[in-house]
């Protein structure tokens, strides 16, 4: 229920333990949102405006895994709930660049909220 960066230490392993089918995706960090597209067809799978992303960070166990939490429900009676999305990049450098770009997106959009 909490979407702070502290949850990534346990949320990333929890997501990976589910053994959900991995998909190859294109990850596009735009000025005001993050887009995730299916690699083979370029079909848009999800779009996350920065105000819905509560945190972004890297997995401590693997240098190419990163994740971000998104608000799944802001209106729930128990408070906000969040989903954790985990991605593997092709390199540690690419992983760091994606995290930096998402963090910069937070700054670009903080005045829109």
FENURZI-V137876 format. One record per residue. N is the residue number from 0. RES is the residue in three letters. BURIAL is 1 if it has 9 or more other ideal C-beta (glycine too) atoms within 8 Angstrom, else 0. Layout:
# FENURZI-V137876
n: {N,N}
res: {RES,RES}
burial: {BURIAL,BURIAL}
This chain:
# FENURZI-V137876
n: {0,1,2,3,4,5,6,7,8,9,10,11,12,13,14,15,16,17,18,19,20,21,22,23,24,25,26,27,28,29,30,31,32,33,34,35,36,37,38,39,40,41,42,43,44,45,46,47,48,49,50,51,52,53,54,55,56,57,58,59,60,61,62,63,64,65,66,67,68,69,70,71,72,73,74,75,76,77,78,79,80,81,82,83,84,85,86,87,88,89,90,91,92,93,94,95,96,97,98,99,100,101,102,103,104,105,106,107,108,109,110,111,112}
res: {UNK,UNK,UNK,UNK,UNK,UNK,UNK,UNK,UNK,UNK,UNK,UNK,UNK,UNK,UNK,UNK,UNK,UNK,UNK,UNK,UNK,UNK,UNK,UNK,UNK,UNK,UNK,UNK,UNK,UNK,UNK,UNK,UNK,UNK,UNK,UNK,UNK,UNK,UNK,UNK,UNK,UNK,UNK,UNK,UNK,UNK,UNK,UNK,UNK,UNK,UNK,UNK,UNK,UNK,UNK,UNK,UNK,UNK,UNK,UNK,UNK,UNK,UNK,UNK,UNK,UNK,UNK,UNK,UNK,UNK,UNK,UNK,UNK,UNK,UNK,UNK,UNK,UNK,UNK,UNK,UNK,UNK,UNK,UNK,UNK,UNK,UNK,UNK,UNK,UNK,UNK,UNK,UNK,UNK,UNK,UNK,UNK,UNK,UNK,UNK,UNK,UNK,UNK,UNK,UNK,UNK,UNK,UNK,UNK,UNK,UNK,UNK,UNK}
burial: {0,0,1,0,0,0,1,1,0,0,1,1,1,1,1,0,0,0,0,0,0,0,0,0,1,0,1,0,0,0,0,1,1,1,1,1,1,1,1,0,0,0,0,0,0,0,0,1,1,1,0,0,1,1,1,1,1,1,1,0,0,0,0,1,1,1,1,1,1,1,1,0,0,0,0,0,0,0,0,1,1,1,0,1,1,1,1,0,1,0,0,0,0,1,1,1,0,1,1,0,1,1,1,0,1,1,0,1,1,0,0,0,0}
